[in-house]
């Protein structure tokens, strides 16, 4: 069980780190956050500056094993906040960019379900409270490599999905 909790913690850490980096690199998270129309205008820019940094710091803490329960709790808070914002806008009938992972992907119930799965993984990791030192170096390396592989597969599958969606859009517009 410890291996699974460590893998979930590392995967969540990698996703949080990459998501924060992507938001900063893309550079228009302020617009994405404002498009949700959930916050007072004066809060949007400061939160858009802070959220990616909190995601990156949380991701690093999870990856390095620094205060994992605190980092997992922050991850849950962020994921619940993001999922709530997405769900509210879906219920409003809006079709906006999610702003997650710096992509132009639009909000969807699939995104909410993915976040719920991540929240459940985080809660499971908090409950198990894995001690990485009890796993052993070889198993820790194996778990880390498997986790990195899972994150790469997730990123590639998202890229393929986005490419497929783009191709379908092009086909519809040329038909």
FITORMI-374629 format. One line per field, with one value per atom (N, C-alpha, C): residue number from 0; residue in one letter; atom name; x, y, z. Coordinates in nm, 3 decimals. Each point is the difference from the previous one (the first is absolute). Layout:
// residues N
mike = [NUM  ...]
torlo = [a  ...]
nudren = [CA  ...]
xx = [X  ...]
yy = [Y  ...]
zz = [Z  ...]
// end
This chain:
// residues 175
mike = [0  0  0  1  1  1  2  2  2  3  3  3  4  4  4  5  5  5  6  6  6  7  7  7  8  8  8  9  9  9  10  10  10  11  11  11  12  12  12  13  13  13  14  14  14  15  15  15  16  16  16  17  17  17  18  18  18  19  19  19  20  20  20  21  21  21  22  22  22  23  23  23  24  24  24  25  25  25  26  26  26  27  27  27  28  28  28  29  29  29  30  30  30  31  31  31  32  32  32  33  33  33  34  34  34  35  35  35  36  36  36  37  37  37  38  38  38  39  39  39  40  40  40  41  41  41  42  42  42  43  43  43  44  44  44  45  45  45  46  46  46  47  47  47  48  48  48  49  49  49  50  50  50  51  51  51  52  52  52  53  53  53  54  54  54  55  55  55  56  56  56  57  57  57  58  58  58  59  59  59  60  60  60  61  61  61  62  62  62  63  63  63  64  64  64  65  65  65  66  66  66  67  67  67  68  68  68  69  69  69  70  70  70  71  71  71  72  72  72  73  73  73  74  74  74  75  75  75  76  76  76  77  77  77  78  78  78  79  79  79  80  80  80  81  81  81  82  82  82  83  83  83  84  84  84  85  85  85  86  86  86  87  87  87  88  88  88  89  89  89  90  90  90  91  91  91  92  92  92  93  93  93  94  94  94  95  95  95  96  96  96  97  97  97  98  98  98  99  99  99  100  100  100  101  101  101  102  102  102  103  103  103  104  104  104  105  105  105  106  106  106  107  107  107  108  108  108  109  109  109  110  110  110  111  111  111  112  112  112  113  113  113  114  114  114  115  115  115  116  116  116  117  117  117  118  118  118  119  119  119  120  120  120  121  121  121  122  122  122  123  123  123  124  124  124  125  125  125  126  126  126  127  127  127  128  128  128  129  129  129  130  130  130  131  131  131  132  132  132  133  133  133  134  134  134  135  135  135  136  136  136  137  137  137  138  138  138  139  139  139  140  140  140  141  141  141  142  142  142  143  143  143  144  144  144  145  145  145  146  146  146  147  147  147  148  148  148  149  149  149  150  150  150  151  151  151  152  152  152  153  153  153  154  154  154  155  155  155  156  156  156  157  157  157  158  158  158  159  159  159  160  160  160  161  161  161  162  162  162  163  163  163  164  164  164  165  165  165  166  166  166  167  167  167  168  168  168  169  169  169  170  170  170  171  171  171  172  172  172  173  173  173  174  174  174]
torlo = [x  x  x  x  x  x  x  x  x  x  x  x  x  x  x  x  x  x  x  x  x  x  x  x  x  x  x  x  x  x  x  x  x  x  x  x  x  x  x  x  x  x  x  x  x  x  x  x  x  x  x  x  x  x  x  x  x  x  x  x  x  x  x  x  x  x  x  x  x  x  x  x  x  x  x  x  x  x  x  x  x  x  x  x  x  x  x  x  x  x  x  x  x  x  x  x  x  x  x  x  x  x  x  x  x  x  x  x  x  x  x  x  x  x  x  x  x  x  x  x  x  x  x  x  x  x  x  x  x  x  x  x  x  x  x  x  x  x  x  x  x  x  x  x  x  x  x  x  x  x  x  x  x  x  x  x  x  x  x  x  x  x  x  x  x  x  x  x  x  x  x  x  x  x  x  x  x  x  x  x  x  x  x  x  x  x  x  x  x  x  x  x  x  x  x  x  x  x  x  x  x  x  x  x  x  x  x  x  x  x  x  x  x  x  x  x  x  x  x  x  x  x  x  x  x  x  x  x  x  x  x  x  x  x  x  x  x  x  x  x  x  x  x  x  x  x  x  x  x  x  x  x  x  x  x  x  x  x  x  x  x  x  x  x  x  x  x  x  x  x  x  x  x  x  x  x  x  x  x  x  x  x  x  x  x  x  x  x  x  x  x  x  x  x  x  x  x  x  x  x  x  x  x  x  x  x  x  x  x  x  x  x  x  x  x  x  x  x  x  x  x  x  x  x  x  x  x  x  x  x  x  x  x  x  x  x  x  x  x  x  x  x  x  x  x  x  x  x  x  x  x  x  x  x  x  x  x  x  x  x  x  x  x  x  x  x  x  x  x  x  x  x  x  x  x  x  x  x  x  x  x  x  x  x  x  x  x  x  x  x  x  x  x  x  x  x  x  x  x  x  x  x  x  x  x  x  x  x  x  x  x  x  x  x  x  x  x  x  x  x  x  x  x  x  x  x  x  x  x  x  x  x  x  x  x  x  x  x  x  x  x  x  x  x  x  x  x  x  x  x  x  x  x  x  x  x  x  x  x  x  x  x  x  x  x  x  x  x  x  x  x  x  x  x  x  x  x  x  x  x  x  x  x  x  x  x  x  x  x  x  x  x  x  x  x  x  x  x  x  x  x  x  x  x  x  x  x  x  x  x  x  x  x  x  x  x  x  x  x  x  x  x  x  x  x]
nudren = [N  CA  C  N  CA  C  N  CA  C  N  CA  C  N  CA  C  N  CA  C  N  CA  C  N  CA  C  N  CA  C  N  CA  C  N  CA  C  N  CA  C  N  CA  C  N  CA  C  N  CA  C  N  CA  C  N  CA  C  N  CA  C  N  CA  C  N  CA  C  N  CA  C  N  CA  C  N  CA  C  N  CA  C  N  CA  C  N  CA  C  N  CA  C  N  CA  C  N  CA  C  N  CA  C  N  CA  C  N  CA  C  N  CA  C  N  CA  C  N  CA  C  N  CA  C  N  CA  C  N  CA  C  N  CA  C  N  CA  C  N  CA  C  N  CA  C  N  CA  C  N  CA  C  N  CA  C  N  CA  C  N  CA  C  N  CA  C  N  CA  C  N  CA  C  N  CA  C  N  CA  C  N  CA  C  N  CA  C  N  CA  C  N  CA  C  N  CA  C  N  CA  C  N  CA  C  N  CA  C  N  CA  C  N  CA  C  N  CA  C  N  CA  C  N  CA  C  N  CA  C  N  CA  C  N  CA  C  N  CA  C  N  CA  C  N  CA  C  N  CA  C  N  CA  C  N  CA  C  N  CA  C  N  CA  C  N  CA  C  N  CA  C  N  CA  C  N  CA  C  N  CA  C  N  CA  C  N  CA  C  N  CA  C  N  CA  C  N  CA  C  N  CA  C  N  CA  C  N  CA  C  N  CA  C  N  CA  C  N  CA  C  N  CA  C  N  CA  C  N  CA  C  N  CA  C  N  CA  C  N  CA  C  N  CA  C  N  CA  C  N  CA  C  N  CA  C  N  CA  C  N  CA  C  N  CA  C  N  CA  C  N  CA  C  N  CA  C  N  CA  C  N  CA  C  N  CA  C  N  CA  C  N  CA  C  N  CA  C  N  CA  C  N  CA  C  N  CA  C  N  CA  C  N  CA  C  N  CA  C  N  CA  C  N  CA  C  N  CA  C  N  CA  C  N  CA  C  N  CA  C  N  CA  C  N  CA  C  N  CA  C  N  CA  C  N  CA  C  N  CA  C  N  CA  C  N  CA  C  N  CA  C  N  CA  C  N  CA  C  N  CA  C  N  CA  C  N  CA  C  N  CA  C  N  CA  C  N  CA  C  N  CA  C  N  CA  C  N  CA  C  N  CA  C  N  CA  C  N  CA  C  N  CA  C  N  CA  C  N  CA  C  N  CA  C  N  CA  C  N  CA  C  N  CA  C  N  CA  C  N  CA  C  N  CA  C  N  CA  C  N  CA  C  N  CA  C  N  CA  C  N  CA  C  N  CA  C  N  CA  C  N  CA  C  N  CA  C  N  CA  C  N  CA  C  N  CA  C  N  CA  C  N  CA  C  N  CA  C  N  CA  C]
xx = [0.083  -0.083  0.087  0.114  0.089  0.047  0.030  0.047  -0.105  -0.125  -0.108  -0.018  0.007  -0.014  0.117  0.120  0.116  -0.014  -0.041  -0.019  -0.105  -0.112  -0.104  0.052  0.078  0.057  0.096  0.086  0.096  -0.071  -0.102  -0.072  -0.071  -0.064  -0.067  0.102  0.115  0.106  0.048  0.019  0.042  -0.104  -0.126  -0.108  -0.012  0.012  -0.008  0.116  0.120  0.117  -0.013  -0.035  -0.015  -0.113  -0.108  -0.114  0.037  0.069  0.043  0.097  0.097  0.096  -0.068  -0.094  -0.070  -0.080  -0.062  -0.076  0.091  0.117  0.093  0.056  0.031  0.057  -0.100  -0.125  -0.102  -0.030  0.001  -0.008  -0.135  -0.107  -0.131  -0.096  0.054  -0.083  -0.093  0.041  -0.086  -0.131  0.011  -0.119  -0.084  0.066  -0.074  -0.076  0.067  -0.063  -0.116  0.019  -0.106  -0.122  0.024  -0.110  -0.096  0.043  -0.089  -0.110  0.026  -0.097  -0.049  0.096  -0.035  0.062  0.098  0.076  -0.021  0.013  0.001  0.120  -0.016  0.107  0.132  -0.008  0.123  0.077  -0.063  0.066  0.066  -0.044  0.043  0.151  0.056  0.144  0.087  -0.027  0.084  -0.010  -0.122  -0.015  0.064  -0.010  0.062  0.152  0.055  0.144  0.040  -0.086  0.034  -0.028  -0.111  -0.043  0.108  0.057  0.103  0.121  0.036  0.114  -0.033  -0.123  -0.043  -0.003  -0.049  -0.002  0.142  0.092  0.139  0.064  -0.019  0.057  -0.060  -0.130  -0.067  0.052  0.014  0.053  0.141  0.084  0.136  0.001  -0.083  -0.008  -0.042  -0.098  -0.045  0.109  0.070  0.105  0.120  0.030  0.117  -0.032  -0.128  -0.040  0.006  -0.012  0.003  -0.143  -0.029  -0.134  -0.110  0.004  -0.095  -0.147  -0.034  -0.141  -0.049  0.085  -0.037  -0.014  0.097  -0.003  -0.121  -0.031  -0.118  -0.128  -0.005  -0.118  -0.016  0.110  -0.005  -0.045  0.049  -0.041  -0.150  -0.052  -0.145  -0.076  0.044  -0.067  -0.001  0.115  0.007  -0.091  0.005  -0.082  -0.149  -0.039  -0.141  -0.041  0.085  -0.031  -0.010  0.096  -0.004  -0.124  -0.031  -0.115  -0.131  -0.009  -0.120  -0.019  0.108  -0.008  -0.042  0.055  -0.036  -0.146  -0.042  -0.139  -0.100  0.028  -0.091  -0.016  0.111  -0.007  -0.064  0.018  -0.071  -0.150  -0.039  -0.143  -0.058  0.083  -0.043  -0.009  0.048  -0.003  0.114  0.107  0.111  0.102  0.067  0.103  0.127  0.082  0.119  0.125  0.115  0.127  0.016  0.048  0.010  0.117  0.106  0.116  0.087  -0.038  0.079  0.116  0.109  0.122  0.037  -0.048  0.037  -0.058  -0.095  -0.052  -0.126  -0.038  -0.123  -0.118  0.017  -0.108  -0.120  -0.118  -0.120  -0.046  -0.076  -0.049  -0.096  -0.003  -0.086  -0.025  -0.102  -0.027  0.112  0.064  0.115  0.109  0.023  0.101  -0.039  -0.127  -0.048  0.022  -0.033  0.019  0.148  0.085  0.145  0.047  -0.047  0.039  -0.052  -0.120  -0.054  0.087  0.045  0.089  0.131  0.053  0.123  -0.022  -0.116  -0.033  -0.007  -0.063  -0.010  0.139  0.088  0.137  0.073  -0.021  0.065  -0.051  -0.130  -0.056  0.054  0.009  0.056  0.143  0.078  0.140  0.010  -0.090  -0.001  -0.032  -0.097  -0.042  0.110  0.069  0.105  0.125  0.024  0.117  0.128  0.032  0.115  0.132  0.081  0.133  0.096  0.055  0.084  0.123  0.047  0.121  -0.024  -0.127  -0.028  -0.010  -0.003  -0.017  0.132  0.109  0.129  0.037  0.126  0.051  -0.041  0.018  -0.031  -0.148  -0.086  -0.144  -0.039  0.063  -0.030  0.036  0.114  0.040  -0.100  -0.039  -0.097  -0.134  -0.047  -0.127  0.011  0.111  0.021  0.000  0.073  0.004  -0.137  -0.075  -0.136  -0.090  0.016  -0.080  0.032  0.129  0.041  -0.057  0.006  -0.055  -0.151  -0.071  -0.145  -0.029  0.077  -0.020  0.027  0.105  0.031  -0.114  -0.049  -0.112  -0.124  -0.029  -0.114  0.017  0.120  0.025  -0.011  0.054  -0.009  -0.143  -0.075  -0.140  -0.080  0.030  -0.068  0.037  0.126  0.044  -0.067  -0.009  -0.067  -0.148  -0.064  -0.141  -0.021  0.087  -0.011  0.024  0.097  0.026  -0.120  -0.056  -0.118  -0.116  -0.021  -0.109  0.024  0.123  0.034  -0.025  0.039  -0.021  -0.148  -0.080  -0.145  -0.059  0.049  -0.049  0.035  0.122  0.041  -0.084  -0.027  -0.085  -0.139  -0.056  -0.135  -0.004  0.105  -0.001  0.027  0.071  0.028  -0.110  -0.087  -0.107  -0.116]
yy = [-0.120  0.120  0.126  -0.009  0.116  0.037  -0.103  0.026  0.079  -0.040  0.067  0.144  0.020  0.134  0.089  -0.057  0.078  0.034  -0.098  0.024  0.109  -0.006  0.102  0.137  0.004  0.127  0.056  -0.085  0.046  0.045  -0.075  0.038  0.135  0.014  0.127  0.114  -0.028  0.100  0.041  -0.099  0.031  0.080  -0.038  0.072  0.144  0.017  0.136  0.087  -0.057  0.075  0.037  -0.097  0.028  0.096  -0.011  0.089  0.145  0.020  0.135  0.057  -0.081  0.046  0.037  -0.084  0.025  0.129  0.028  0.124  0.121  -0.009  0.113  0.015  -0.110  0.006  0.054  -0.041  0.043  0.149  0.047  0.143  0.066  -0.073  0.066  -0.061  -0.046  -0.056  0.105  0.126  0.108  0.001  -0.009  -0.001  -0.124  -0.115  -0.124  0.008  0.048  0.011  0.100  0.112  0.101  -0.054  -0.087  -0.055  -0.087  -0.049  -0.079  0.086  0.130  0.096  -0.041  -0.040  -0.042  0.090  0.077  0.081  0.149  0.081  0.145  0.035  0.095  0.036  0.031  0.062  0.039  -0.121  -0.114  -0.121  -0.082  0.019  -0.088  0.005  0.117  0.010  -0.052  0.039  -0.054  -0.153  -0.054  -0.145  -0.071  0.060  -0.059  -0.002  0.093  0.001  -0.103  -0.021  -0.087  -0.147  -0.031  -0.140  -0.086  0.041  -0.087  -0.022  0.100  -0.015  -0.094  0.007  -0.093  -0.143  -0.015  -0.133  -0.056  0.084  -0.046  -0.035  0.084  -0.027  -0.127  -0.017  -0.120  -0.123  0.010  -0.111  -0.038  0.099  -0.028  -0.067  0.050  -0.061  -0.147  -0.028  -0.138  -0.087  0.053  -0.077  -0.025  0.097  -0.010  -0.058  -0.022  -0.057  0.099  0.128  0.105  0.030  -0.021  0.024  -0.056  -0.130  -0.056  0.016  -0.011  0.015  0.142  0.099  0.139  0.022  -0.050  0.017  -0.072  -0.119  -0.072  0.077  0.057  0.078  0.124  0.067  0.116  -0.046  -0.114  -0.054  -0.025  -0.059  -0.025  0.131  0.099  0.130  0.059  0.000  0.055  -0.077  -0.132  -0.081  0.019  0.012  0.025  0.138  0.100  0.134  0.001  -0.065  -0.005  -0.073  -0.114  -0.080  0.075  0.072  0.078  0.108  0.069  0.104  -0.056  -0.114  -0.063  -0.043  -0.066  -0.048  0.114  0.108  0.116  0.053  0.011  0.053  -0.098  -0.129  -0.098  0.008  0.015  0.013  0.130  0.101  0.126  -0.012  -0.113  -0.020  0.068  0.034  0.071  -0.097  0.040  -0.080  0.084  -0.009  0.085  -0.087  0.061  -0.070  -0.030  -0.119  -0.038  0.071  0.030  0.063  -0.099  -0.126  -0.102  -0.045  -0.024  -0.044  0.092  0.123  0.098  -0.025  -0.090  -0.035  0.079  -0.009  0.064  -0.096  -0.112  -0.098  0.067  -0.030  0.059  -0.083  0.064  -0.066  -0.114  -0.104  -0.115  -0.076  -0.084  -0.087  -0.103  -0.034  -0.091  0.058  0.129  0.068  -0.005  0.021  -0.008  -0.141  -0.101  -0.140  -0.032  0.049  -0.020  0.062  0.121  0.067  -0.076  -0.054  -0.078  -0.124  -0.064  -0.116  0.042  0.115  0.050  0.033  0.057  0.031  -0.129  -0.103  -0.127  -0.060  0.010  -0.051  0.076  0.131  0.081  -0.038  -0.018  -0.042  -0.138  -0.090  -0.131  0.009  0.087  0.017  0.064  0.092  0.062  -0.107  -0.085  -0.103  -0.102  -0.041  -0.100  0.061  0.129  0.071  -0.079  -0.015  -0.083  0.060  -0.084  0.038  -0.054  0.089  -0.044  -0.076  0.030  -0.066  -0.149  -0.040  -0.141  -0.081  0.065  -0.071  -0.060  0.066  -0.049  0.071  0.017  0.078  -0.061  -0.129  -0.062  0.011  -0.029  0.011  0.145  0.093  0.142  0.044  -0.044  0.033  -0.060  -0.125  -0.065  0.072  0.038  0.071  0.137  0.068  0.131  -0.012  -0.098  -0.019  -0.034  -0.085  -0.034  0.124  0.080  0.122  0.097  0.018  0.088  -0.053  -0.130  -0.061  0.026  -0.012  0.027  0.145  0.093  0.142  0.024  -0.061  0.016  -0.056  -0.117  -0.061  0.089  0.056  0.091  0.123  0.058  0.119  -0.034  -0.114  -0.040  -0.029  -0.066  -0.028  0.129  0.098  0.130  0.069  -0.010  0.062  -0.068  -0.131  -0.074  0.037  0.007  0.037  0.140  0.094  0.137  0.005  -0.077  -0.006  -0.058  -0.108  -0.062  0.098  0.073  0.100  0.109  0.044  0.103  -0.048  -0.124  -0.057  -0.013  -0.041  -0.009  0.137  0.104  0.135  0.045  -0.030  0.036  -0.073  -0.129  -0.076  0.057  0.043  0.057  0.133  0.082  0.131  -0.012  -0.105  -0.016  -0.076  -0.065  -0.080  0.087]
zz = [0.000  0.000  0.000  0.070  0.002  -0.140  -0.083  -0.137  -0.079  0.013  -0.071  0.049  0.130  0.056  -0.043  -0.002  -0.044  -0.148  -0.080  -0.143  -0.024  0.074  -0.014  0.041  0.107  0.046  -0.103  -0.055  -0.101  -0.128  -0.042  -0.120  0.020  0.114  0.028  0.007  0.061  0.006  -0.138  -0.087  -0.137  -0.076  0.017  -0.068  0.050  0.132  0.056  -0.050  0.001  -0.046  -0.147  -0.084  -0.143  -0.029  0.075  -0.020  0.032  0.113  0.036  -0.101  -0.043  -0.100  -0.131  -0.043  -0.126  0.006  0.115  0.013  -0.011  0.060  -0.008  -0.141  -0.067  -0.134  -0.102  0.014  -0.095  0.015  0.123  0.025  -0.003  -0.024  0.000  0.101  0.111  0.105  0.060  -0.003  0.050  -0.079  -0.132  -0.085  0.026  0.009  0.026  0.132  0.104  0.132  -0.003  -0.067  -0.010  -0.074  -0.100  -0.079  0.080  0.115  0.084  0.064  0.009  0.056  0.140  0.085  0.136  0.105  -0.038  0.096  -0.026  0.103  -0.024  -0.089  -0.088  -0.095  0.068  0.116  0.069  0.055  0.009  0.051  -0.111  -0.124  -0.110  -0.022  -0.021  -0.030  0.114  0.125  0.108  0.012  -0.011  0.009  -0.119  -0.117  -0.119  0.012  0.074  0.024  0.105  0.099  0.113  -0.028  -0.064  -0.017  -0.067  -0.114  -0.060  0.091  0.076  0.091  0.115  0.049  0.105  -0.055  -0.123  -0.063  -0.013  -0.046  -0.018  0.134  0.101  0.133  0.059  -0.016  0.051  -0.073  -0.131  -0.078  0.043  0.019  0.045  0.138  0.090  0.134  -0.010  -0.085  -0.016  -0.062  -0.099  -0.066  0.091  0.085  0.088  0.137  0.028  0.128  0.115  -0.032  0.103  0.043  0.127  0.057  -0.091  -0.028  -0.097  0.038  0.129  0.037  -0.027  0.030  -0.026  -0.150  -0.077  -0.145  -0.062  0.050  -0.050  0.033  0.119  0.040  -0.090  -0.030  -0.090  -0.139  -0.045  -0.130  -0.004  0.106  0.008  -0.006  0.077  0.000  -0.141  -0.069  -0.135  -0.096  0.005  -0.090  0.025  0.126  0.032  -0.054  0.020  -0.050  -0.152  -0.068  -0.147  -0.048  0.061  -0.041  0.022  0.110  0.029  -0.106  -0.034  -0.103  -0.134  -0.036  -0.127  0.003  0.108  0.009  -0.005  0.071  -0.002  -0.142  -0.073  -0.136  -0.096  0.020  -0.082  0.024  0.126  0.031  -0.055  -0.015  -0.062  -0.152  -0.054  -0.145  -0.074  0.069  -0.061  -0.056  -0.107  -0.066  -0.005  0.105  0.011  0.015  -0.024  0.021  0.148  0.031  0.142  0.068  -0.072  0.062  0.075  -0.004  0.071  -0.088  0.065  -0.068  -0.115  0.006  -0.101  -0.137  -0.012  -0.132  -0.034  -0.123  -0.048  0.009  0.065  0.014  0.066  -0.052  0.059  0.119  0.086  0.119  -0.039  0.082  -0.028  0.130  -0.003  0.114  0.014  -0.109  0.005  0.089  -0.013  0.082  0.148  0.029  0.139  0.054  -0.079  0.044  0.021  -0.088  0.017  0.131  0.027  0.125  0.122  -0.010  0.112  0.025  -0.108  0.015  0.067  -0.038  0.063  0.147  0.030  0.140  0.081  -0.055  0.070  0.023  -0.100  0.014  0.110  0.004  0.104  0.139  0.014  0.129  0.040  -0.097  0.029  0.048  -0.062  0.040  0.138  0.030  0.134  0.104  -0.030  0.096  0.026  -0.107  0.014  0.063  -0.028  0.053  -0.028  -0.130  -0.033  0.049  0.060  0.042  -0.105  -0.080  -0.110  0.047  0.120  0.048  0.026  0.025  0.027  -0.128  -0.114  -0.126  -0.049  0.025  -0.049  -0.129  -0.021  -0.114  -0.134  -0.016  -0.130  -0.034  0.096  -0.026  -0.022  0.072  -0.018  -0.142  -0.050  -0.137  -0.099  0.023  -0.089  0.001  0.119  0.012  -0.069  0.020  -0.063  -0.151  -0.054  -0.145  -0.056  0.069  -0.044  0.002  0.101  0.011  -0.113  -0.026  -0.111  -0.131  -0.019  -0.121  -0.009  0.111  0.001  -0.037  0.053  -0.031  -0.149  -0.054  -0.143  -0.084  0.036  -0.075  0.007  0.118  0.013  -0.089  0.001  -0.083  -0.149  -0.040  -0.141  -0.041  0.088  -0.034  -0.011  0.085  -0.010  -0.131  -0.040  -0.125  -0.120  0.003  -0.109  -0.004  0.116  0.007  -0.059  0.039  -0.051  -0.151  -0.049  -0.144  -0.073  0.056  -0.061  -0.004  0.108  0.004  -0.104  -0.013  -0.098  -0.142  -0.028  -0.134  -0.030  0.099  -0.021  -0.028  0.067  -0.022  -0.142  -0.044  -0.136  -0.102  0.023  -0.091  -0.010  0.112  0.000  -0.075  0.015  -0.065  -0.150  -0.043  -0.143  -0.070  0.075  -0.063  -0.040]
// end
